[in-house]
C-alpha cells in the first residue's frame, strides 16, 4: 500500500506527463474510491442487484478509461465518455434505483461535478456541468410526479445513514481533490520557475560569450585598420594599392560595425541600446557599399548598377552604419 501511494504521488508531482493527464488521473482515483464507498453503502442498505450492477459497471468503465488516457494521453475523449456515462446514465439510474430524494443519492451529485471540474481544464466543463444539472433536475421532477418509478430503500431507518455517510465521504473526497490539485499546481509552478531560471542563465551565458568574442575579434581588426591607415598615408603608393587599401578600410569598418551590432544584442536585451547619430554624406555611404559589392559581382559575372533618385538628399542625419 505504501509503494502504491508513493507511485501515485510520483505520477502526480514528478511525472513528465502533461498536466491534463495528471489531473485526469487524480479525478479518476477519487471517483473510484467514491464509487467503491457507494457500493459498500448500497450493499449495507440492501438496495438491490440493479444498483450493484450499475456501480460495478461504472467502476469497470472508469478503470478502462483511466488506462486508455494513461496510454494515449487523450484526456478529451476520456473526459467526454465518462461525463456522458456519469451525468446521463449512471447518476440518473442511481437516483431512481437508490431511493431518490429519500436517500443520499443527491449528495453524490456534488462529487460528480467536482470530478468533471478536475478532468476538464477547458470550457467543456461548463457544457457538461449544465447538461448534468439539467438531467438531475429532470430526474428529480420526474420522480416527484411518478414516485412509483423510484425504488425505495428497503429499510426506512437507513435513510439517516444513507444521507449522513455520503455527506462525510463527499466532503473528504472534495477536500482531497482540492488538496492534491493545489499540490500539483505548486509543483508545476516550481518547475516553470526552474525552467525560467535555466533559460535566463543560458541567455546570460550567450550574451557574455558574444560580448567576449566581439572584444577578442575587435583587437586584431583594429590592428588591421591601423596598419591599412598607415599604408594610405604613404605618399609613394600607387593608385591600385591606394584603391585596394581604401576598399580594405571600408570593409574593415563595415566588419567592425557588424561586430558592434553583436554587442548591441546584449544592450537591446538590457534596454541600453543607443543609436550613434551624426550627419553624413549619402554619396560616400553608397560608395562604401558599392566598393564592398562590385568586386564580388564582377567575379561572378553579374551586372552591378546603382540608381540614385534625384529626390535623395546629399546629406543625411542618423546612424550611418545601421542604415
N, C-alpha and C positions, 0 to 999 in steps of 0.2 A: 504493500500500500504506500509505503514511504517512497519507493522508487517511482511508482506511478505518479505520485504527487509532484515529485521533482521533475519528472519528464513533462508533466503538464505545465509547470512553471517555466521550464526551458522553452517549450513551444510558444508560450505567451510572451515572454520577455526577451529572450536572447535568440529567437529563431530568425532566420533570414526570410521567412515567409512574409508576404505583403500584410499590411495592417488589416485589410478587409478579411483576409483569410483567417487571421488570428482571432478577430472579433467573432467571426462565424463559429470558430471552434469553441470560444468561450460561451457563446449563446447556446450552442448545441449541448455542451456539458451540463449547463444549468437547466436546460429544458429536459434533458434525460433524467436528471435527478428529480426534477419536479414530477415528471410522468411516473416514475417509479413510486414516488410518495403517493400520488393519486391512486395508483394501482393498489398499494397496500391499504389505503383508506377504503377503496371500493370493495376489496375482499373482506375487510373487517366489517363493513356495513352490509355485506351480502347484497350488493347491487345488481347481481345477475351476470350471466355469461356474456351477454351482449356488450355490457360495459367493459368487462375484462378484455374481450376481443378487440374492441376499439382501441384501448390503451396499449395492448401488446402490438397491434399493427402499427400504431403511431410510433412506438419506440423503435420498431424494426426500420420503418421508413426514415426516422431521424438518424439512426446509425448509418444506414445506407447512404443518405445524402451527405452526412459528415465525411465519410470515407471518399465519396465522389469529389467533394470540394477539396479535400486534403490532397488528392492525387492530381486533379485537373486545375485547381485554383479558380474554378468558375463559380464564384460566390453568387453571381446574379441568378443563374439557373437554380442553384440550390436554395437560395432565398425565396424565389418565386414558387417552387414546388412545395416547400414547407409552409409558406404563407397560405397557399391555396388549401392545403390539407388541414392546417390548424384552424384557419379562420372560417373556411367554408364547409368543412366536412367534420373534422374531429370535435371541435368545440360545440357546434350545434347538436351533434349526436350525443356528446357527453352531457349536455344540458338537458336534453329530453330523456335520456336514459338514467341520469343520476339524480333525479328528484326535482329538477327545475329550480324555481325560485325558493323552494323549501329545502335548499341544500347549500353547500358551499361552492357549488359549481361556478357561480358568478364571480367569486373571488379569483378563480383561476384565470379569468379574463385579463387581470392585471399583469400576471406573469407572461401571458401570451403577447400582449402589446409590448412589454419590456423586451421580450425575445425578438420581436420584429425590429424594435429600435436598435438592437445590438447587431443583428446580422445585416441590416440595410444601412449604408452610410450615405445614401443619396435620397432624392425626393421620392423614390419608390416607397419609402416607409410611410409617408403621409397617404399615399394612394391605398395601400393595403390596410393601414390603420382605419381609414374611413370606411373601406369595404367591410372590414371585420366588425367595426362598430355598428354599421347598418345591419349586418347579418344578425349580430347579437340582439339588437333592438327588435328585429323582425321575429326572431325566435321567441323572445320574451312576450311580444304581442300575441303571437300565435298560441303560445302555451296558456296565456291568460284567458283567451276565448275558447280554447279547446283543451281544457285540463286533462281530458281523457287520453290525450296523446303523450302525456308525461308519465314516466314510470316513477312512482313514489318510492321513497326509502322504505325498506322492509320493517324497520323499527322507528317509530316517531321520536324515540328518545335519542336516536343517533343524529338528529338534526343539529343539536347543540355542538356535538363533537365534530360534525361534518362542516360546520361553519367556523368553529374556533381553530381547529388544526390547520385547515388551508390558509387562514389569515396569518398564522405564525410562519408556516412554510413559505408563503409568498413573500412575507416581509424579509425573511432570511435570504431567499433567492435573489430578490431585487437588490438587497444590500450587497450580496456577493457580486452581482453584475456591476454595480456602481464601483465597488472597491477595486475589482480587477480591471475594469475599464480605465479607472484613474491610473492604476499602476502601468498599464500598457502604454497610455499616452505619456506618462512620465518617462518611461523607457525610450519611447520614440523621440521625445524632446531632448533627452540626453544624447541620443545617437545623432540627431540633427545638429546639435551644438558641437559635438565632437567632429563631425564632418565639416562643419563650418570653420572650425579652428584649423583643421588639416588643409582645407582649401586656401585659407588665409596665409598659412605658413608656406605653402607651395608658391603662392603668388609673391610673397615677400622674398623667397629664395630666388625666384625668377627675376624679380626686379634687381636684386643685388647682383645676380650673375650678369645681366645686361649692363648694369652700371659699371661693374668691374671690367668686363670685356671691352666696353666702349672706351674707358680710360686707357686700357692697355693698347688698343688699336690706335688711338689718337696720338700716342707718343711717337711711334715711327712715322706716322703720317705727317705730323708737324715737322719732323726732320726732313722728309721729302720735300715739303713745301718750302722750307727754309733753304735747302740746297738748290732747288729749282729757281728760287728768287735770286740767289747769287749768280746763277747762270744768266738770267735775264738782264742783270745789271752789267754784265761783261760787255763793253762796247765793241769787242772784236768778234762777236759771234755772227754767224751767217744768218741770212733771212730764214733758211729752212730750219736751223736749230732754234731760232727765236720763235718761229711758229709752233714747232713741236713743244718747246718749253711753255709757251702760252697755253697750249692745249693741256699739258700736264698740270699746269697751275689751276686751270678751270676744273679739270676732272678731280683734282685733289680737293679743291674747295667743295665741290659737289659731294664727294665721298665724305668729307668731314661734316658736311651738313646732314647727310644721312645718319652718320654715327650720332650726331647730336639729337636727331629725331628719336633714336633708340633710347637715349637718356630721357627724352621728353615723355616716353611711355610711363615711366615711374612718376614724373611730375604730373601727368594727367590724372593718374590714379589718386595722387595725394592732393589734387586741386591747386597745384602750384605752377601750372602751365602759363607761360607768358610769351607773347609774340615780340619778336625783335623788329620793331617798326622803324623805318627810315625812308628817305627819299632816294630813288634810284632811277637810272635810265632804262627805258623799255628796250631800246635797241641793243644796249650792252647785255641785258639779261637774255634776250633772244639769241644774241651772238654766242654767248656762253653755251646755251643749249644746242645750237647748231653745231658748234665745234665738237661737242660730245657725240653727236649722232651721225654727222655726214660721212665720216671716215668708215664707220661700220656699214652704213648704207652703200657706200661705194664698193666695199669688199664683197658685198652680196649682190652687186649689180642692180641695186634699186635706185630709182629716180627720187631724189630728195629735193623738195621745194618748199619755200617759206613764203606765205602770203600774209601781209600785214594790212589790215584795213586802214583807210585814211582817218577814220574816227578814233583810232587808238592813240592816246596821248603819248607824247615823247617822254614825259616824266610821270612816275607813279609813286605812291606812298604806301608802305605796308611792309610785310615780311617777305622779302625777295626770295629767300631760299625755299620757304614753304610753298610759295606760289609756283 
